[in-house]
Amino acid sequence: MIGANAAMSRSMSLIKRHTARSMESQSERLQRTARRVALLIGVWTLCWLPLELWMSTTRSDFSACLLANGVWIALVVGVIRQSRTTRVLFACLCGASVVAIGLSLPSEYRLNPYFCALSGIELVLKAVALLVFVQAFAKSLRGRRGMLSS
């Protein structure tokens, strides 16, 4: 009977270790995916910047484009360096961008379907980023709650 309890205890500890490892690897994969999506958004921002600057009609438009794109690039660098505050801010701004771009797509399509398609690409990238970051946050919170209850 004692041997059976010891074997059961060992198997339970192995299951707990395996579960913890698989949750850790899932969390690492999500973090890696989040960094890759953020990098894609950074590349897209740099590719889109010359067109935005070319379309700027005033100095204030030009300055606003430079500032906004500089903020996005700074956030991407922060996400790649794994700053938690930057990841939260990046996810919030992705959500705000998804709403803003989504609402402007119909009027942009009437003006220029080509630019609408480009904005649609940005919309999809930021929506995917938002989903990945929210899932990563949820996984990290679940993992912490599990560690606290153990």
C-alpha positions in Angstrom: 0.0 0.0 0.0 2.8 2.4 0.9 4.5 1.6 -2.4 1.3 2.4 -4.4 1.0 5.8 -2.6 4.6 6.6 -3.4 4.2 5.7 -7.0 1.0 7.7 -7.2 2.8 10.7 -5.6 5.6 10.4 -8.1 3.3 10.2 -11.1 1.3 13.2 -9.9 4.5 15.3 -9.5 5.6 14.2 -13.0 2.2 15.3 -14.4 2.4 18.7 -12.6 6.0 19.3 -13.9 4.9 18.3 -17.5 1.9 20.6 -17.3 4.0 23.5 -16.0 6.5 23.0 -18.8 3.8 22.8 -21.5 2.2 26.0 -20.1 5.6 27.7 -20.0 6.3 26.7 -23.6 2.9 28.0 -24.7 3.5 31.2 -23.0 7.0 31.5 -24.6 5.5 30.8 -28.0 2.8 33.5 -27.5 5.5 36.0 -26.4 7.6 35.2 -29.4 4.6 35.5 -31.7 3.7 38.8 -30.1 7.2 40.1 -30.8 7.1 39.0 -34.4 3.7 40.6 -35.0 5.0 43.8 -33.4 8.1 43.7 -35.7 5.8 43.3 -38.7 3.8 46.4 -37.6 7.1 48.3 -37.2 8.2 47.3 -40.7 4.8 48.3 -42.1 5.0 51.6 -40.3 8.4 52.3 -41.9 7.1 51.3 -45.3 4.0 53.4 -45.0 5.8 56.5 -43.7 7.2 57.9 -47.0 3.7 57.8 -48.5 2.1 59.5 -45.5 4.8 62.2 -45.6 4.4 62.7 -49.3 0.6 63.2 -48.8 1.1 65.7 -46.0 0.0 69.1 -47.1 1.2 71.2 -44.2 4.1 71.3 -41.9 1.9 70.3 -39.0 0.6 67.2 -40.9 4.2 66.4 -41.7 5.3 66.8 -38.0 2.3 64.8 -36.8 3.1 61.9 -39.2 6.7 61.8 -38.0 5.7 61.9 -34.4 3.0 59.3 -34.6 5.3 56.9 -36.6 8.1 57.6 -34.2 5.9 56.6 -31.3 4.9 53.3 -33.0 8.6 52.5 -33.7 9.5 53.2 -30.1 6.7 51.0 -28.9 7.8 48.2 -31.2 11.3 48.5 -29.8 9.9 48.3 -26.3 7.8 45.2 -27.1 10.9 43.5 -28.7 12.9 44.3 -25.5 10.0 42.8 -23.5 8.9 45.8 -21.5 5.6 44.9 -19.8 4.4 48.5 -19.7 5.2 49.0 -23.4 3.3 45.8 -24.3 0.2 47.0 -22.5 0.4 50.4 -24.2 1.1 48.8 -27.6 -2.0 46.5 -27.2 -4.2 49.5 -26.2 -3.0 51.6 -29.1 -3.5 48.6 -31.5 -7.1 48.4 -30.2 -7.6 52.2 -30.7 -6.1 52.0 -34.2 -8.3 49.1 -35.2 -11.4 51.1 -34.3 -10.2 54.3 -35.9 -9.0 52.6 -39.1 -12.2 50.4 -39.3 -14.4 53.4 -39.0 -12.5 55.4 -41.7 -12.3 52.5 -44.3 -15.7 53.3 -46.1 -14.9 56.9 -46.7 -11.3 56.1 -47.7 -12.6 53.5 -50.2 -14.7 56.3 -51.9 -11.7 58.5 -52.2 -9.0 55.9 -53.2 -9.5 52.2 -53.2 -5.7 51.6 -53.3 -5.1 53.4 -50.1 -8.1 51.7 -48.6 -6.5 48.3 -49.3 -3.3 49.5 -47.7 -5.2 50.7 -44.6 -6.9 47.3 -44.6 -3.6 45.6 -44.3 -2.7 47.8 -41.4 -6.1 47.0 -39.8 -5.5 43.3 -40.1 -2.0 43.5 -38.7 -3.1 45.5 -35.7 -6.1 43.4 -35.0 -3.9 40.2 -35.0 -1.5 42.0 -32.7 -4.3 42.9 -30.4 -5.6 39.3 -30.2 -2.1 37.9 -29.7 -1.3 40.3 -26.9 -4.6 39.8 -25.1 -4.2 36.0 -25.3 -0.6 36.4 -24.0 -1.8 38.6 -21.1 -4.5 36.1 -20.3 -2.1 33.2 -20.3 0.4 35.0 -18.1 -2.4 35.9 -15.6 -3.6 32.3 -15.5 -0.1 31.1 -14.9 0.4 33.5 -12.0 -2.9 32.5 -10.4 -1.8 28.9 -10.7 1.5 29.6 -9.0 -0.1 31.5 -6.2 -2.6 28.7 -5.4 0.1 26.0 -5.4 
